[in-house]
Amino acid sequence: MKKDVHLFWAWLEENFFSIDFPTADYLTGTGNKVFIAELMPKHPIYVSLLSNEAQKSN
């Protein structure tokens, strides 16, 4: 995984998810994708809330 993608997911995990990225990745690989919608914030994520490193990633 590219480092900049990891920064975004690390921030999202820390602030919204109750499971780590490897577990989420595994579950989506097994076809279980419903939980992602349940974990995501109900409202848009404002870029200003992201860490500086995650904001700079593409």
Buried (B, 14 or more C-beta within 10 A) or exposed (E): EEEEEBBBBBBBBEEEBEEEBEEBEEBEEEEEEEBEEEBEEEEEBEEEEBBEBBEEBE
